[in-house]
């Protein structure tokens, strides 16, 4: 712990030093734009002592209760998957097995999916993080059925035991980016439900549901 604290102090001091140099250069720069208007002088940040900086970085790096929530899901899960490719379209069924583990000292959750979709082999990988500084979750997902990465952020609602995450996805047909929404619900100790909602022609519809059962 002493080594970690010392490292965090060094990082914090270097960060503060760099920010100070940048602000000095900014304040010495010409205050006039090419069109003759004045630029706004950046407001200097209040100084923070090294002990406070070290504590802030240590708190940022230390897993907490949200990470404990993620670690509760470590194990193997059978996934019953349902897809809707259009609103009110006939559902397509698929299945996969997810292996969930915590990585990097219990700071992040990683899940690997293996199964079949429409008879084709399917592999996917997701990561889940809780940012102690921003107080929000971030999820990423990649698979062998595309070359893009899905990224969404959101918060956990203790009352509903669910997490709502929002992001954007690019349609490979027309290259247009559109929003998507994911709702992840803790049903009980061995059951999870993940719902995906896509947007088409400005209207949101449910595009996927996964019921996960822990082995």
VEXLUMTOR-17834 format. One record per residue (C-alpha): z, x, y; residue number from 1; residue in three letters. Coordinates in steps of 0.5 Angstrom, whole numbers, plus 500, padded with zeros to 3 digits. Layout:
! residues N
<node><z>Z</z><x>X</x><y>Y</y><i>NUM</i><aa>ala</aa></node>
...
END
This chain:
! residues 215
<node><z>500</z><x>500</x><y>500</y><i>1</i><aa>unk</aa></node>
<node><z>502</z><x>506</x><y>505</y><i>2</i><aa>unk</aa></node>
<node><z>495</z><x>509</x><y>503</y><i>3</i><aa>unk</aa></node>
<node><z>491</z><x>502</x><y>505</y><i>4</i><aa>unk</aa></node>
<node><z>495</z><x>501</x><y>511</y><i>5</i><aa>unk</aa></node>
<node><z>493</z><x>508</x><y>514</y><i>6</i><aa>unk</aa></node>
<node><z>486</z><x>507</x><y>512</y><i>7</i><aa>unk</aa></node>
<node><z>486</z><x>500</x><y>516</y><i>8</i><aa>unk</aa></node>
<node><z>490</z><x>503</x><y>522</y><i>9</i><aa>unk</aa></node>
<node><z>484</z><x>509</x><y>522</y><i>10</i><aa>unk</aa></node>
<node><z>479</z><x>503</x><y>521</y><i>11</i><aa>unk</aa></node>
<node><z>482</z><x>499</x><y>527</y><i>12</i><aa>unk</aa></node>
<node><z>483</z><x>505</x><y>532</y><i>13</i><aa>unk</aa></node>
<node><z>475</z><x>507</x><y>531</y><i>14</i><aa>unk</aa></node>
<node><z>473</z><x>500</x><y>532</y><i>15</i><aa>unk</aa></node>
<node><z>477</z><x>500</x><y>538</y><i>16</i><aa>unk</aa></node>
<node><z>474</z><x>506</x><y>540</y><i>17</i><aa>unk</aa></node>
<node><z>467</z><x>504</x><y>539</y><i>18</i><aa>unk</aa></node>
<node><z>468</z><x>498</x><y>543</y><i>19</i><aa>unk</aa></node>
<node><z>471</z><x>501</x><y>549</y><i>20</i><aa>unk</aa></node>
<node><z>465</z><x>506</x><y>549</y><i>21</i><aa>unk</aa></node>
<node><z>460</z><x>500</x><y>549</y><i>22</i><aa>unk</aa></node>
<node><z>464</z><x>497</x><y>555</y><i>23</i><aa>unk</aa></node>
<node><z>464</z><x>503</x><y>559</y><i>24</i><aa>unk</aa></node>
<node><z>457</z><x>504</x><y>558</y><i>25</i><aa>unk</aa></node>
<node><z>456</z><x>497</x><y>560</y><i>26</i><aa>unk</aa></node>
<node><z>460</z><x>497</x><y>566</y><i>27</i><aa>unk</aa></node>
<node><z>456</z><x>503</x><y>569</y><i>28</i><aa>unk</aa></node>
<node><z>450</z><x>500</x><y>568</y><i>29</i><aa>unk</aa></node>
<node><z>445</z><x>497</x><y>573</y><i>30</i><aa>unk</aa></node>
<node><z>448</z><x>490</x><y>575</y><i>31</i><aa>unk</aa></node>
<node><z>441</z><x>488</x><y>578</y><i>32</i><aa>unk</aa></node>
<node><z>436</z><x>485</x><y>573</y><i>33</i><aa>unk</aa></node>
<node><z>428</z><x>486</x><y>575</y><i>34</i><aa>unk</aa></node>
<node><z>428</z><x>480</x><y>578</y><i>35</i><aa>unk</aa></node>
<node><z>433</z><x>482</x><y>583</y><i>36</i><aa>unk</aa></node>
<node><z>439</z><x>477</x><y>580</y><i>37</i><aa>unk</aa></node>
<node><z>445</z><x>480</x><y>578</y><i>38</i><aa>unk</aa></node>
<node><z>448</z><x>481</x><y>571</y><i>39</i><aa>unk</aa></node>
<node><z>455</z><x>478</x><y>569</y><i>40</i><aa>unk</aa></node>
<node><z>460</z><x>483</x><y>568</y><i>41</i><aa>unk</aa></node>
<node><z>463</z><x>483</x><y>561</y><i>42</i><aa>unk</aa></node>
<node><z>470</z><x>481</x><y>561</y><i>43</i><aa>unk</aa></node>
<node><z>474</z><x>487</x><y>558</y><i>44</i><aa>unk</aa></node>
<node><z>478</z><x>485</x><y>551</y><i>45</i><aa>unk</aa></node>
<node><z>486</z><x>485</x><y>552</y><i>46</i><aa>unk</aa></node>
<node><z>488</z><x>492</x><y>549</y><i>47</i><aa>unk</aa></node>
<node><z>492</z><x>491</x><y>542</y><i>48</i><aa>unk</aa></node>
<node><z>497</z><x>496</x><y>539</y><i>49</i><aa>unk</aa></node>
<node><z>495</z><x>500</x><y>533</y><i>50</i><aa>unk</aa></node>
<node><z>501</z><x>497</x><y>529</y><i>51</i><aa>unk</aa></node>
<node><z>498</z><x>490</x><y>531</y><i>52</i><aa>unk</aa></node>
<node><z>491</z><x>492</x><y>529</y><i>53</i><aa>unk</aa></node>
<node><z>493</z><x>495</x><y>522</y><i>54</i><aa>unk</aa></node>
<node><z>497</z><x>488</x><y>521</y><i>55</i><aa>unk</aa></node>
<node><z>491</z><x>484</x><y>522</y><i>56</i><aa>unk</aa></node>
<node><z>486</z><x>488</x><y>518</y><i>57</i><aa>unk</aa></node>
<node><z>491</z><x>488</x><y>512</y><i>58</i><aa>unk</aa></node>
<node><z>492</z><x>481</x><y>513</y><i>59</i><aa>unk</aa></node>
<node><z>484</z><x>480</x><y>513</y><i>60</i><aa>unk</aa></node>
<node><z>484</z><x>484</x><y>506</y><i>61</i><aa>unk</aa></node>
<node><z>489</z><x>481</x><y>502</y><i>62</i><aa>unk</aa></node>
<node><z>488</z><x>475</x><y>498</y><i>63</i><aa>unk</aa></node>
<node><z>492</z><x>469</x><y>499</y><i>64</i><aa>unk</aa></node>
<node><z>492</z><x>462</x><y>496</y><i>65</i><aa>unk</aa></node>
<node><z>485</z><x>460</x><y>497</y><i>66</i><aa>unk</aa></node>
<node><z>483</z><x>466</x><y>493</y><i>67</i><aa>unk</aa></node>
<node><z>489</z><x>464</x><y>488</y><i>68</i><aa>unk</aa></node>
<node><z>485</z><x>457</x><y>488</y><i>69</i><aa>unk</aa></node>
<node><z>478</z><x>461</x><y>486</y><i>70</i><aa>unk</aa></node>
<node><z>482</z><x>465</x><y>480</y><i>71</i><aa>unk</aa></node>
<node><z>484</z><x>458</x><y>477</y><i>72</i><aa>unk</aa></node>
<node><z>477</z><x>457</x><y>475</y><i>73</i><aa>unk</aa></node>
<node><z>476</z><x>464</x><y>471</y><i>74</i><aa>unk</aa></node>
<node><z>473</z><x>462</x><y>464</y><i>75</i><aa>unk</aa></node>
<node><z>467</z><x>459</x><y>461</y><i>76</i><aa>unk</aa></node>
<node><z>465</z><x>452</x><y>463</y><i>77</i><aa>unk</aa></node>
<node><z>459</z><x>448</x><y>460</y><i>78</i><aa>unk</aa></node>
<node><z>455</z><x>445</x><y>465</y><i>79</i><aa>unk</aa></node>
<node><z>452</z><x>438</x><y>464</y><i>80</i><aa>unk</aa></node>
<node><z>446</z><x>438</x><y>470</y><i>81</i><aa>unk</aa></node>
<node><z>442</z><x>432</x><y>473</y><i>82</i><aa>unk</aa></node>
<node><z>436</z><x>433</x><y>478</y><i>83</i><aa>unk</aa></node>
<node><z>433</z><x>428</x><y>482</y><i>84</i><aa>unk</aa></node>
<node><z>426</z><x>431</x><y>485</y><i>85</i><aa>unk</aa></node>
<node><z>425</z><x>425</x><y>490</y><i>86</i><aa>unk</aa></node>
<node><z>429</z><x>420</x><y>493</y><i>87</i><aa>unk</aa></node>
<node><z>430</z><x>414</x><y>487</y><i>88</i><aa>unk</aa></node>
<node><z>426</z><x>418</x><y>482</y><i>89</i><aa>unk</aa></node>
<node><z>428</z><x>419</x><y>475</y><i>90</i><aa>unk</aa></node>
<node><z>433</z><x>424</x><y>473</y><i>91</i><aa>unk</aa></node>
<node><z>432</z><x>430</x><y>469</y><i>92</i><aa>unk</aa></node>
<node><z>437</z><x>433</x><y>465</y><i>93</i><aa>unk</aa></node>
<node><z>439</z><x>440</x><y>463</y><i>94</i><aa>unk</aa></node>
<node><z>445</z><x>444</x><y>461</y><i>95</i><aa>unk</aa></node>
<node><z>448</z><x>451</x><y>462</y><i>96</i><aa>unk</aa></node>
<node><z>454</z><x>455</x><y>461</y><i>97</i><aa>unk</aa></node>
<node><z>457</z><x>458</x><y>467</y><i>98</i><aa>unk</aa></node>
<node><z>462</z><x>465</x><y>466</y><i>99</i><aa>unk</aa></node>
<node><z>466</z><x>465</x><y>472</y><i>100</i><aa>unk</aa></node>
<node><z>470</z><x>471</x><y>474</y><i>101</i><aa>unk</aa></node>
<node><z>474</z><x>474</x><y>480</y><i>102</i><aa>unk</aa></node>
<node><z>471</z><x>481</x><y>483</y><i>103</i><aa>unk</aa></node>
<node><z>473</z><x>486</x><y>488</y><i>104</i><aa>unk</aa></node>
<node><z>481</z><x>486</x><y>487</y><i>105</i><aa>unk</aa></node>
<node><z>481</z><x>478</x><y>486</y><i>106</i><aa>unk</aa></node>
<node><z>477</z><x>477</x><y>493</y><i>107</i><aa>unk</aa></node>
<node><z>471</z><x>474</x><y>491</y><i>108</i><aa>unk</aa></node>
<node><z>469</z><x>469</x><y>485</y><i>109</i><aa>unk</aa></node>
<node><z>463</z><x>471</x><y>481</y><i>110</i><aa>unk</aa></node>
<node><z>459</z><x>466</x><y>477</y><i>111</i><aa>unk</aa></node>
<node><z>453</z><x>467</x><y>472</y><i>112</i><aa>unk</aa></node>
<node><z>449</z><x>461</x><y>469</y><i>113</i><aa>unk</aa></node>
<node><z>445</z><x>461</x><y>463</y><i>114</i><aa>unk</aa></node>
<node><z>441</z><x>455</x><y>460</y><i>115</i><aa>unk</aa></node>
<node><z>435</z><x>451</x><y>460</y><i>116</i><aa>unk</aa></node>
<node><z>431</z><x>447</x><y>466</y><i>117</i><aa>unk</aa></node>
<node><z>425</z><x>443</x><y>463</y><i>118</i><aa>unk</aa></node>
<node><z>425</z><x>447</x><y>457</y><i>119</i><aa>unk</aa></node>
<node><z>424</z><x>454</x><y>461</y><i>120</i><aa>unk</aa></node>
<node><z>430</z><x>459</x><y>461</y><i>121</i><aa>unk</aa></node>
<node><z>435</z><x>459</x><y>467</y><i>122</i><aa>unk</aa></node>
<node><z>439</z><x>464</x><y>470</y><i>123</i><aa>unk</aa></node>
<node><z>443</z><x>464</x><y>476</y><i>124</i><aa>unk</aa></node>
<node><z>449</z><x>467</x><y>480</y><i>125</i><aa>unk</aa></node>
<node><z>453</z><x>465</x><y>485</y><i>126</i><aa>unk</aa></node>
<node><z>459</z><x>468</x><y>489</y><i>127</i><aa>unk</aa></node>
<node><z>464</z><x>465</x><y>493</y><i>128</i><aa>unk</aa></node>
<node><z>468</z><x>468</x><y>498</y><i>129</i><aa>unk</aa></node>
<node><z>474</z><x>465</x><y>503</y><i>130</i><aa>unk</aa></node>
<node><z>474</z><x>469</x><y>510</y><i>131</i><aa>unk</aa></node>
<node><z>481</z><x>470</x><y>512</y><i>132</i><aa>unk</aa></node>
<node><z>479</z><x>471</x><y>519</y><i>133</i><aa>unk</aa></node>
<node><z>475</z><x>465</x><y>520</y><i>134</i><aa>unk</aa></node>
<node><z>479</z><x>460</x><y>515</y><i>135</i><aa>unk</aa></node>
<node><z>472</z><x>458</x><y>511</y><i>136</i><aa>unk</aa></node>
<node><z>469</z><x>459</x><y>505</y><i>137</i><aa>unk</aa></node>
<node><z>462</z><x>462</x><y>504</y><i>138</i><aa>unk</aa></node>
<node><z>458</z><x>461</x><y>498</y><i>139</i><aa>unk</aa></node>
<node><z>451</z><x>464</x><y>495</y><i>140</i><aa>unk</aa></node>
<node><z>446</z><x>463</x><y>490</y><i>141</i><aa>unk</aa></node>
<node><z>440</z><x>466</x><y>487</y><i>142</i><aa>unk</aa></node>
<node><z>437</z><x>465</x><y>480</y><i>143</i><aa>unk</aa></node>
<node><z>430</z><x>466</x><y>476</y><i>144</i><aa>unk</aa></node>
<node><z>426</z><x>460</x><y>479</y><i>145</i><aa>unk</aa></node>
<node><z>425</z><x>463</x><y>486</y><i>146</i><aa>unk</aa></node>
<node><z>426</z><x>469</x><y>491</y><i>147</i><aa>unk</aa></node>
<node><z>431</z><x>466</x><y>496</y><i>148</i><aa>unk</aa></node>
<node><z>438</z><x>466</x><y>497</y><i>149</i><aa>unk</aa></node>
<node><z>442</z><x>460</x><y>498</y><i>150</i><aa>unk</aa></node>
<node><z>448</z><x>461</x><y>503</y><i>151</i><aa>unk</aa></node>
<node><z>452</z><x>455</x><y>505</y><i>152</i><aa>unk</aa></node>
<node><z>459</z><x>455</x><y>509</y><i>153</i><aa>unk</aa></node>
<node><z>465</z><x>450</x><y>509</y><i>154</i><aa>unk</aa></node>
<node><z>472</z><x>448</x><y>508</y><i>155</i><aa>unk</aa></node>
<node><z>476</z><x>445</x><y>503</y><i>156</i><aa>unk</aa></node>
<node><z>480</z><x>439</x><y>504</y><i>157</i><aa>unk</aa></node>
<node><z>487</z><x>439</x><y>501</y><i>158</i><aa>unk</aa></node>
<node><z>487</z><x>431</x><y>501</y><i>159</i><aa>unk</aa></node>
<node><z>480</z><x>430</x><y>497</y><i>160</i><aa>unk</aa></node>
<node><z>481</z><x>436</x><y>493</y><i>161</i><aa>unk</aa></node>
<node><z>474</z><x>438</x><y>495</y><i>162</i><aa>unk</aa></node>
<node><z>470</z><x>443</x><y>499</y><i>163</i><aa>unk</aa></node>
<node><z>464</z><x>441</x><y>503</y><i>164</i><aa>unk</aa></node>
<node><z>459</z><x>447</x><y>505</y><i>165</i><aa>unk</aa></node>
<node><z>453</z><x>446</x><y>509</y><i>166</i><aa>unk</aa></node>
<node><z>447</z><x>451</x><y>509</y><i>167</i><aa>unk</aa></node>
<node><z>439</z><x>451</x><y>510</y><i>168</i><aa>unk</aa></node>
<node><z>434</z><x>452</x><y>505</y><i>169</i><aa>unk</aa></node>
<node><z>426</z><x>454</x><y>505</y><i>170</i><aa>unk</aa></node>
<node><z>421</z><x>449</x><y>502</y><i>171</i><aa>unk</aa></node>
<node><z>416</z><x>454</x><y>498</y><i>172</i><aa>unk</aa></node>
<node><z>411</z><x>449</x><y>499</y><i>173</i><aa>unk</aa></node>
<node><z>410</z><x>448</x><y>507</y><i>174</i><aa>unk</aa></node>
<node><z>415</z><x>454</x><y>509</y><i>175</i><aa>unk</aa></node>
<node><z>419</z><x>449</x><y>513</y><i>176</i><aa>unk</aa></node>
<node><z>427</z><x>450</x><y>513</y><i>177</i><aa>unk</aa></node>
<node><z>431</z><x>444</x><y>512</y><i>178</i><aa>unk</aa></node>
<node><z>439</z><x>443</x><y>511</y><i>179</i><aa>unk</aa></node>
<node><z>442</z><x>442</x><y>505</y><i>180</i><aa>unk</aa></node>
<node><z>449</z><x>440</x><y>503</y><i>181</i><aa>unk</aa></node>
<node><z>454</z><x>441</x><y>497</y><i>182</i><aa>unk</aa></node>
<node><z>460</z><x>438</x><y>495</y><i>183</i><aa>unk</aa></node>
<node><z>465</z><x>441</x><y>490</y><i>184</i><aa>unk</aa></node>
<node><z>470</z><x>437</x><y>487</y><i>185</i><aa>unk</aa></node>
<node><z>476</z><x>439</x><y>483</y><i>186</i><aa>unk</aa></node>
<node><z>477</z><x>433</x><y>479</y><i>187</i><aa>unk</aa></node>
<node><z>482</z><x>436</x><y>474</y><i>188</i><aa>unk</aa></node>
<node><z>485</z><x>442</x><y>471</y><i>189</i><aa>unk</aa></node>
<node><z>479</z><x>443</x><y>466</y><i>190</i><aa>unk</aa></node>
<node><z>473</z><x>439</x><y>470</y><i>191</i><aa>unk</aa></node>
<node><z>469</z><x>440</x><y>476</y><i>192</i><aa>unk</aa></node>
<node><z>464</z><x>436</x><y>480</y><i>193</i><aa>unk</aa></node>
<node><z>458</z><x>439</x><y>484</y><i>194</i><aa>unk</aa></node>
<node><z>454</z><x>435</x><y>488</y><i>195</i><aa>unk</aa></node>
<node><z>447</z><x>437</x><y>492</y><i>196</i><aa>unk</aa></node>
<node><z>444</z><x>433</x><y>498</y><i>197</i><aa>unk</aa></node>
<node><z>437</z><x>435</x><y>500</y><i>198</i><aa>unk</aa></node>
<node><z>434</z><x>433</x><y>506</y><i>199</i><aa>unk</aa></node>
<node><z>426</z><x>430</x><y>506</y><i>200</i><aa>unk</aa></node>
<node><z>423</z><x>427</x><y>512</y><i>201</i><aa>unk</aa></node>
<node><z>429</z><x>427</x><y>516</y><i>202</i><aa>unk</aa></node>
<node><z>433</z><x>423</x><y>510</y><i>203</i><aa>unk</aa></node>
<node><z>438</z><x>426</x><y>506</y><i>204</i><aa>unk</aa></node>
<node><z>438</z><x>424</x><y>498</y><i>205</i><aa>unk</aa></node>
<node><z>442</z><x>427</x><y>492</y><i>206</i><aa>unk</aa></node>
<node><z>438</z><x>432</x><y>489</y><i>207</i><aa>unk</aa></node>
<node><z>443</z><x>435</x><y>484</y><i>208</i><aa>unk</aa></node>
<node><z>450</z><x>433</x><y>480</y><i>209</i><aa>unk</aa></node>
<node><z>453</z><x>438</x><y>475</y><i>210</i><aa>unk</aa></node>
<node><z>459</z><x>436</x><y>471</y><i>211</i><aa>unk</aa></node>
<node><z>463</z><x>442</x><y>469</y><i>212</i><aa>unk</aa></node>
<node><z>468</z><x>442</x><y>463</y><i>213</i><aa>unk</aa></node>
<node><z>472</z><x>448</x><y>462</y><i>214</i><aa>unk</aa></node>
<node><z>472</z><x>451</x><y>455</y><i>215</i><aa>unk</aa></node>
END
